Amino acid sequence: MVTTEDHDRCVLELRKKEQQNKRRRERNAEARREELIQVQHHDGSSHVGVVEKRLLRNRQQREINAKKKELREQEYARLEGVVPLQNKRSKRLVQLACMCSGSISS
C-alpha cells in the first residue's frame, strides 16, 4: 500500500523531472535559434548566411583550439630550437623534455 509520504515524494520527483526537461528543451531551442553571419569563402567571396547558434559556437571553438595548438607547437619549437614537429611521438618527447626542464607545465 502506498503511503501519503511515498505519494508526496513521487509527486515531487515527477515535478522536478518535468522542470529539468523543460529547462533542457529551452536550452536546446536556444541552441537551434539561428543567427545571420557573414560567411567567408576560401576564394575570397562572401555572403550573409543563416547558421544555428550551436554550429556557430562549434566553429568558433574549433578555431580557438586550432590557434591554441599552433601557439603550443610554436612554443615547443622555440624552447627546443627545432622546426615545428609533425608526428605525435616527437611532439610528446618535446613536451616531456620541456616539462622535465621546467620550461612548460602541463
C-alpha positions in Angstrom: 0.0 0.0 0.0 1.3 3.5 -0.9 1.6 5.9 2.0 1.0 9.6 1.8 4.7 10.3 2.2 5.6 8.0 -0.7 3.0 9.6 -2.9 4.2 13.1 -2.0 7.8 12.1 -2.7 6.8 10.6 -6.1 4.9 13.8 -7.0 7.8 16.0 -6.0 10.2 13.8 -8.1 7.9 14.0 -11.1 7.7 17.8 -10.8 11.5 18.0 -10.5 11.9 15.8 -13.6 9.3 18.0 -15.5 11.2 21.1 -14.6 14.5 19.6 -15.7 13.0 18.5 -19.0 11.5 22.0 -19.5 14.9 23.6 -18.9 16.6 21.1 -21.3 14.1 21.8 -24.0 14.6 25.6 -23.6 18.4 25.2 -23.8 18.0 23.0 -26.9 15.6 25.5 -28.5 18.1 28.3 -27.8 20.9 26.4 -29.4 18.8 25.8 -32.5 18.0 29.5 -32.9 19.6 30.9 -36.0 21.8 33.9 -36.5 22.8 35.8 -39.6 26.5 35.8 -40.1 29.0 36.8 -42.8 30.2 33.7 -44.4 33.7 34.0 -45.9 34.7 31.5 -48.7 38.2 30.4 -49.5 38.1 32.1 -52.8 37.6 35.5 -51.1 33.9 35.9 -51.9 31.4 36.2 -49.0 27.7 36.2 -48.3 25.4 36.6 -45.4 24.2 33.1 -44.2 22.0 31.7 -41.6 23.6 29.4 -39.1 22.4 27.8 -35.9 24.0 29.3 -32.8 25.2 25.8 -31.8 27.0 25.3 -35.1 28.4 28.8 -34.8 29.8 28.1 -31.3 31.3 24.8 -32.5 33.0 26.6 -35.4 34.4 29.3 -33.1 35.6 26.7 -30.6 37.4 24.8 -33.4 39.1 28.0 -34.5 40.2 28.8 -30.9 41.5 25.2 -30.4 43.4 25.3 -33.7 45.0 28.6 -32.7 46.0 27.3 -29.3 47.5 24.2 -30.9 49.5 26.3 -33.3 50.8 28.5 -30.4 51.7 25.4 -28.4 53.7 24.0 -31.2 55.5 27.2 -31.8 56.4 27.4 -28.1 57.7 23.9 -28.1 59.7 24.6 -31.2 61.1 27.8 -29.7 62.1 26.1 -26.5 63.8 23.2 -28.3 65.2 25.3 -31.2 63.7 23.0 -33.7 61.2 23.3 -36.6 57.5 22.6 -35.6 57.1 18.9 -35.2 54.8 16.8 -37.4 54.4 13.4 -35.7 52.8 12.8 -32.3 55.7 10.8 -30.9 58.1 13.6 -31.5 55.7 16.2 -30.0 55.3 14.1 -26.9 59.1 13.8 -26.5 59.5 17.5 -26.7 56.6 18.0 -24.2 58.3 15.7 -21.8 61.7 17.4 -22.3 60.0 20.8 -21.7 58.3 19.6 -18.6 61.5 18.0 -17.2 63.4 21.2 -17.8 60.7 23.2 -16.1 60.0 25.3 -19.2 56.4 24.4 -19.5 54.0 22.9 -17.0 51.1 20.8 -18.4 
